[in-house]
Amino acid sequence: MMIADRFFAQNAGEKIRFLNRGVAVDKVRDLKNRWQKDCLDLKPDVVSILIGINDAFGKYFWKSPTSTKSFEENYRTILEQTHDVLGAKIVLLTPFMVYLTNQQLIFKIILYQKINVVKKLSKEFKTILVPLDRIFWEAGRKREPTYWSLDGIHPTATGHSLIAETWLTTTSGILTKEYS
């Protein structure tokens, strides 16, 4: 929603429709299972994907781990379908965490396994990559972590603004005619 609002503030004349099909607590396998209905059937020109935090921490919060191998296989299937069926421009966002405590740093290794898969697939599929892990790491050096997220995972309004601003800057031109 923030990306759309910021985009239209600068491009009021554009005839673009934004659709958000994000579902709370989804993992990549859930996304893959609903990909046909929630993406392919809608035939978007641009597809933006942010998934992975629940895959990284499912073992700890829901006793439902996602192996790195399974994460990559499911994500790859989504990207192959998107590429083959739609030929859409693809934007991948790395999952991220704002580290509030030293105890949370333990999760860094698990999270970075998923982040590295996203980066690898982005190169392989020649997508635009929005490195939210790095963006929030840098932001956490400028302001206290709770400025960006109160629990380390869910962004504050300012954290969401940072994501929107970063997405628009990184994808500059992809939503307008200047990209064609």
N, C-alpha and C positions, 0 to 999 in steps of 0.2 A: 504494500500500500504506500509506504514512504517513497519507494522508487518511483511509482506511478505519479504520486503527488509532485515530487521534485521535477520529474520529467515534464509534466504538463505545465508547471509554473514557467518553464523556460521554452516550451514548445506547444503553446496553447492551440495552434492550428493543426497539429498532427492528428491524423485519424488512426490512432493505434488503440488496441484493446489489451489490457493487462488481465491475466487470469492467475489466480493463486490457488493451487491445489495442495498446499502443504497440509499435513495432518500431524497433530501432536503425537509424540512418542513413536512415530514410524521409524522403521529400520529399512535398510536398502531392499530387503526381500519383500517388505510390504509395498514399497514404491514400485518394485518390479511387477508385483501382482496386480496393481491397479494402473499400470502405465498405459495400457491400450485405451482404457476409458478416460483417464485423466489427462492424457497427453496426445497420443497418436490420433485418436478419433477427432480431436479438436483442431488438428493440422496447424499448429503454430509455426511462425517463421523463425522465432527465437525461443529457445528453451534454456531456462536457468535452473540449475540443480544445486541444492544445499542439503546434504544428507551425510550422516556418519557419526554424529555425537552419540546417538542412542545405540548404534552398533558398537561403539567403543566402550560404553559403560553399561550395556545391558547385563553383562555378567554380574555387576555389582548391585544394580538397582532392581532387576527383575529376574535374576537367575537365568538369564537367557543370552548367552554370549553369541557373538558373530565372529567367526574366525576371519582372519585377514584374507584367506583364500576364498571363502564364501562371499565376503564383502566385495572383493575384486570381480569374481565371476558374475554376481548379480548386477553390479554396477556396469560391467562390460556389456551385459545383455541389454540393459537400458540404452546405453550409448550406441550399440550396434543397431538396435531397432530405430532409434531416433535418426541416426545417420542414413540407414537404408530406406526407411519408410518415408521420412519427412525431408531429408536433406536440409534440415533446419540449422541455423547458426546455434552453437551450443556454448553456454557459459557455465562453467563449473566453479563453485565456491568451496574452499576447503572448510571442513568442520573446524571448530575452534573452541578454546576454553580460556576464560580469563582466570588466571590463578590467584586465588584469594589467600590461600594458606600453603605452607610448605607441604602439608599432607596431600594436597591436591596435586603436587608435582609428581607424585607416584603415578598418576593417571597419564602423565605426559607420554610415556613410552607406548602405552596402548593407543592413545589418540594419534600419535605420530605415525603409527603403522597405517591407520586409515588415511591420514593426510597424505602420506607418501603414495598410497594407491591412487588417490584423486589426482595428484600431480603427475604421476606416471600415465594415467589414462588421459589426462588433458593433453599431454605431449603426443601420445599415440593417436588420438582422435583430432588433434589440431584444434582444440577448443580455446576459447578465451578463459583464462584462469584468474579468479579473484582470490588472492591468498589471505583469507580472513585470519588464519592463524598468525601470520606475520603482522598484519594490521593491528590486531588486538594486543599482540606482544609489544609492539611499538607504542600503542596508545597507553598501555599499562605503565610504561616508563614515564609518561607525561602527567598522568593523573592516577590517583589511587584506583585500584581495581574495582571497587564498589561503584565508582562513577560510571563504569561501563556495564557491570553486571552485579546483581546483588547475591547471586548464588554461584557465579562462575560459568554458568551455562546459558541462562536466559538473559539476553541483553536488556538494559534499561532503555528508556526512550532515547537517550543520548547514544547508547550502543547501537540501537536500530538505525539512528540517523547516520552513524559512522558507516554501517553496512551499506545503506542507500547511497551515500556520497561516494564510497569506494566503488560500488557497482557501477554507478553512472560514469565515474571518471575512467575506470578500467575499460568499460565497454563503449566509450565515446564514439558516437556515430552509428552504432549497430541498430538503433531503433529509428533512425531517420534515413532519408534518401541518400545522404552523403556516404552511407556505407556501401550502397549498391555499386 
